Amino acid sequence: MIYTLSNLQMSDGSQVNIVVEDSRITSVGSHVEGDVVDCSGLLVLPGLVDLHTHLREPGKEDSETVLTGSRAAAKGGFTAVSAMANTSPVADTAGVVEQVFRLGKEAGLCEVFPIGAVTVGLAGERIAELGAMADSAAHVRIFSDDGKCVSDPLVMRRALEYVKSFGGVIAQHAQDPRLTEGAQMNEGEVSSRLGLMGWPAVAEEAIIARDILLADHVKSRLHICHLTTKGGVELVRWAKSQGIDVTAEVTPHHLLLTDDLVESYDPIYKVNPPLRTNADVEALRAGLADGTIDIVATDHAPHPTEDKECEWSAAAFGMLGLETALGIVVKTMVHSGLLNWGRVAEVMSINPAKIGGYSRQGQPITPGSTANLVIVNPAEEWIVDRDQLASKSRNTPFHGISLPARVVHTIFEGVFVVKDYALTGMKHE
């Protein structure tokens, strides 16, 4: 199969034709071959890569499945996602990660990379089968107890030492559990006014500081999940200035939303870690702009309706992210002048692929590269409609808002999985 994507704009502003044969790019320039897909006015980027996705399968298929989550990913322009380990059973063995990996292959809409648990059952006590998961068919390289913090410093040290032997990385949910018992939202002026138990910034920052020192001590790789505080940004900035091997991510919702939204008591805004203050949001944007924060990751966290449409204290933490991520990054970072499109490609594709070791993702758009691409209309505004999302769940806080930069086509290994805004080749549930 040979086709040409004609009149595409690259992130540097140049206009090219891209010829794709089977799964690879064969030409970038003026050449035309095979069927022609007119892409005038559209922008091409490497397919987006998410290092933080909750696909819920196995065990929580009422929220999401690998198939429905892959559909949401494709609609959002992602050609690779990383499936977090807090499933049921937990992905703490080679058997479970291989199951998730196989389901991703069967869906065929993007690469699905399982993330292995750091500890057995996410209990934080005994290190899981890290070596077996690394040696499995899934070739796991990222390990995380996300949803829970690896709070025991000795367990964290041993995990960092273990993954160092095969080039793995520990992705930490930085949250001291003793400082966040019963916490419902960010600790501050709004929590005091609402009478909700506060979630202090220091709970995140204390773990980040500890783990930076541990990573430096054992000379291993540390990744900080969903950074949310101004102080956390400063800690990561210091670590990098010292040459410590630490990377960090920020979610789209923490780049845009603030804790004052909780005044509505609408659980759609209940998320872990919580929405923070405007000062934190500004620090996160600045940290992403200057490279302190390496990537954007969605923390896509689907939940069934009954877990969100209830009183605040009983509601589940989390919100959807895959289908709105690019639009929010463009709204907060590109339209503000903090990032250009080349940097968007770095923080949403190139850098996450490097951190995860995903060799077929985040590649330059040049002859010989795998044809994993997202093609966007940068000028098109679209209204988020929760009832039109591809995810199995509907818990998006962005329903009804206008976002820029709509995904027109997503190409995974040379095949259109989204064409003219619509999913193609959908498989049966």
Summary of the structure (lengths in Angstrom):
residues: 429
radius of gyration: 20.5
end to end distance: 27.5
largest distance: 64.5
contacts: 1641
relative contact order: 0.16
helix: 34%
strand: 23%
